[in-house]
Amino acid sequence: MMGTCADLPARHRWVLMAARIVLTLRHPALVTRFAMRLGYLPNPAAPSRYNELMLWRKIVDRNPLFVTLTDKLAAKAYIRAACPELPVPETLWSGRHPEDLPVDLPSGGVVVKPNHGCAMNIFVSEGRPERAEIIRKARRWLDKPYGRRNGEWAYWPINRALFVEERLDLASGSIATDIKVHVCSGIVSHVWAEDKLAERSHLFDGQGMPLPGRDPDYPREDQALPLTSRLLDFVRQAIALAPRIAGDLDHVRVDFLVTDKGLHAGEICIYTAAGYGTWTNPAIADRLARLWRLEDSAYLRRRHRGVSRLYAAALRARCSMQGANKLRDRMRTPSPE
């Protein structure tokens, strides 16, 4: 992981130290919440660990593409262009005003959701809930921005809208409901498969092999998802598709919905678990931190002026030195028998 580089030129060390002070003072609530949630004081200017890298993304890296990918409607078009053969759940209606929802909406199995947030879904079936109740809840969603508390800025510029989506018959109880793939600069770090209805999950490495360890949502060992041949096959399919959707982003989580017939496009997650995700197996977060290349971020790819130019140069130098150290370490490590 990226630690303090003693061999870094003094000018870069001083810049990174100053940047840490400035960013901490500029974002005291985020830094304090981070320390309270994760138990240590982060370095938002020169991140080393996975959660610090997430904090850096929220504070520093304002990649315009994040807004597109975070917008649930815009993300559908992005996925279709990147991976045309992957089925995308059909959007049956979209609009800015909940009052314009189709009158006959409650007659079928659909999902109503806004495009600018997470965990906001209304599952409609057989006339329930009633249209008036859906409209009341949708108004509350559209009246407020999402992600302010945790600094998830890519949600804020989205033009808020409501949409109705077909409800897929997910493979709960037989395979899984979701498969979520973490990708760093085109390399799959790990995969998380879950059955939301059965409250079970399993972790896999970048080759689709099962990993030990649990996740915060399903922490008990008896909540492990059964390893069936179909699940393993779908995990491998997701591993093949996810890098095409992720492109050259330094980190992103690509989600898939699972039906008995195959994978469907889910969401693209820029701020996984709002940046506070943890696992009982520390190797997962360590691997994410090793694979996450800040030099591939939009911030370090573009030109800067003034003080930002000094900071970007210092951070690039740190990344370059860290990359050289990693390569040296690999060359010194004996090959396995």
Helices and strands as residue ranges (DSSP letters): H 10-26, H 28-38, H 50-59, H 64-70, H 72-82, E 91-95, G 98-100, G 105-107, E 110-114, E 122-124, H 131-143, G 153-155, E 162-166, E 178-184, E 187-195, E 200-205, E 210-211, G 221-223, H 229-246, E 252-259, E 262-269, G 272-275, H 282-291, G 294-296, H 298-301, H 306-332
